[in-house]
């Protein structure tokens, strides 16, 4: 007799894809079309522990970048440009992991074509929504997430 239950991988992938879709829809709905210099209040995202870079990566990054960071997460096909292969960051920067560039991208202070308009409130603002205006906790989140991404680098 065949078991019709979905495998845990597909159930987890579907849940992550739904979470990404819901977050994207919430963010897109909050940004008026064609607006310039608009301050947008963001709603909190799913809470993760600020000390746990892996937990944050799995919750916030893996849907697009994949569990290994190769840029092949379940939401990746929805992008016009594939998500960055995070495992190659050190390799493409002369063998040195670009911590500051990663921090800047995570806080969304640089333009990443696949992410869309750099004014869109992504992780920096969303981390603030988790921790109130406690910038030291948001800074700790960004540091721990950056450190975790470093562990994904190809050897």
N, C-alpha and C positions, 0 to 999 in steps of 0.2 A: 504494500500500500504506500502510495507516495504522500509525503508531507508537503502541504501547500503553504507552509509558513515561510516568510521571507527570511533570508539569512541575516545575521546581525550586521554584516558589512553593508548590505543594501538598506537596511532599516536605518542605520546610523548615517549613511550617505544621504538618504532621503531627508532625514531630520535636519542635517547640516544645510542641505540645499534649501529647505523651507525657511530655516533661520536666516540665511543670507538673503533670500528673496524678500522676506518680511522686513529685514533691516534696510535693504535697498529701497523698497517701496516707501517705507517710513521717511527715509532721507530725501528721496526724490519728491515726495508729496510736500515736504517742508520747505523746499527751495522754489520760490516763484520763478516761472520761466522768464528768461531774459533779464533778470534782475542783476544789478551791480551793487557791490558793497552792502549786502543785506546781512544783518545779524540774525541767525536762525537759532532758536532754542531747540536743543535736541533732547529726545527722551532717553532715559537710561537704557543701556543694553544689558544682556544677561550678565550677572555678576560673576566675576572670577577673582580668585585670590591674587592680590597685587604681588605677592612673593613668588608666584608660580608661573614662570615664563612659558612652560610647556602647556599649561592649562589655558593660558591666554592665546597661545598660538593655535591650539586645537579649536578653540571657540571662535576666534576672530580671523585667523589667517588661512587655516587649512581648507575651508570651503573653496577658496580660489587657488591657493598655492599648493594644495595637497598636503597629506600627512608628512611626506618626506621633504617638502619644499620644492619639488621639481616643477611646479607650475601646472599641475594636472589635477587640481581638485574638482569635485563634482560640479561646481559652478563655472569652471574655466571655459567651457564651450559657449557660454553666454556673452563673453567678451569679444569685441572687435579685434583686439590685440591680446594674445595669450598673456596670462600673468607671468611675471618674472620668475625664472628658475632661481630660487633663493640659494640653492646649493652651490651655485657658481659665482657668488658675490666675491669671495676672496680671490678666486682664480682670475676673474675679469678685472681685478684691481691689483695686479702684480703680486699675488700671493698673500696680500694683507687684507684681512676682514675690515671693511669700511664702516666701523661702528657709528661714526658721526653721520654718515650718509644714511644709514639705516634708521637711526633715531629721527633724523629730519624727515624721512619719508613716512615713518610711522606716525609722527605728529602732523603729517601732511603739510609741511612747509615747502615742499618742492613739487613741481609738476611731474606727475607720472601719467603718461598718456592713457594707459588702461583704466586709471581711476577716474578720469573725467576732469571737470573743472577743479583747479586747486582751491577754490574758495568753498567747495563743498565741505561741510563739517564731517570729517571722518574720525579717525582714532583719537587725536588730541582732544577734541571737543567731547567725544563720547566717553573717554576715560574720565574727564572732568564730571560728566553726568553721573558716573558711578560713584565718585568719591566726593561729591559736592565741589566746593572750590578749594579743596585741600590739594594744592598743586604739588606738594611733596610726595603724596601718594601717586598722583598721575605721573610724576617724574620717575618714581620707583617702578611703576608699571612699564613705562617705556624702556627703562634700563634693563629690567628683567626679561622683557620680550626680545630686546636687541641681543642680550646675552644668549638667549635660547636659540635664536636664529643662527648665531655663530656656531652652535653645535651641529647644525645641519650642513655645514660646508663639506664639499667633496674633499676626500683625502688625496 
